[in-house]
Amino acid sequence: MKIYHQRNKIPSGWQLIETHSHILPVSQCSELEYKELIDIYADNGYSGIFITDHYNVDFEKVNFLESSFYELYADAFEYANKKNISALFGFELKFNPNVSETHQDSEFLVYGADPQFLDKYPYIYNCNTISDGLLTLKKLLFKEYGNSFLIIQAHPNRCKNGIIRNCNVDGIELYNGIEKAFVRLYMKLTFSGSDAHLPEHCCNNAVLLRDWNGTKEDFIHKIKKRQYSIYARALRS
């Protein structure tokens, strides 16, 4: 895996995929609606974008479960197809553990699921400990999708969380657009995402793939085979 900090240094043939973004009205902390988000990435030559809205006890889970939000994602994905870019579903999960612990503010990016996963398991954030929650999450993802999923710890430096050394976490967000994780990586996969909430957050980071067919399955397969590189243009303050 190689890390590129300048767009013009990326060799031809690499496709840029945004792995971390948020849209209104599901993520109320975002100021981006799906058309604006997709337009920005399509205009900047990205091949794909994962929309990874927040899912936790602090956000209204009804946002995901109401039929109108299923339609929102369907409309977003259809609009992306018209713009010749693949838009894919993911979510950013924050657990609600019964036991207070060091990493309780940690969040995890989940790839491979679809919105119906959260409809089927709406209280996935409730757990006794973070470790229990991660184990349950992994078991349910495996039940629904086999091995075609990823669990990535988002922005590990935020709130002094640090990296969770847990076998059920596939990797960490080394470059987040806000920070770089200055830590030992413990042989985990390393990720890069812009954490886009505002227009100026967009297109700062990406995962780079070759010959990607635009599906979440092929994305996950290539990541697990470590057939990827990273683009990290800037860290925002």
C-alpha positions, 0 to 999 in steps of 0.5 A: 500500500502506498500513500499519495499526498498530491493528486497529480502524483497518483499514477493513471489507472487508480480509481478514487473512492470516498469512504466517509461522508454524511448527508442531510437529513439523516446526519443532522450534523451535515450541511450536504444534501445528496445531490450536492455531495454527489455532484462534488465528487462526480465533478472531481473525478471520483469513481465512487462514494460511500454515504456513511450516516451516523447511527447511534442512540444520540441520533433519531434512529427513526431517520433510518427506519422510516420508509422515506429514508429508504427512498432517500438512499434509493434516490441518491444511488439512482442520481449517482448512476446518472452522474456516472459515479457509484454511490454505496451505503455504509453507516457510522456506528457508535455503541451505547455500552452499559459499562463506562470504558475508555473507548466508549466514544469510539465510532466504527464505519461499517461497509457491506450492509444495506439499510435493511440491516438496521431495520432488522437489527435496530438496536445494534448500538446497545451492548454491555461493553464495546467488545461485546458490541463488536462481536455481536455486530460481526456475527450479525454481519457474517450471518447476513453477508458472509465475509463481505463486510468491513468494520473500520474504527473511525478517527481514533485520535478524536476524544483521545480514544486511541486505537481499539486492539480488538480482533473484530475490527478490520482496520483504522482510519489512518487519514480522516481529513481531520487528523492522522493517527500517529500510532502503531497499526497492529497489522490492521488495514489502514483507511482514508476518508474525508468525513465530509459534512461540508463542501470544503471537507469533500475530496480531501481523502480517498481509497484508491483501487484498480479495476473496481467494478463499482460494487461494495462486494468488489470494494471489500474483496480488494481491500481485504486482499490489500490491493489498494492505496491511499490518497490523503491530500490534507488534514483539516483543523 
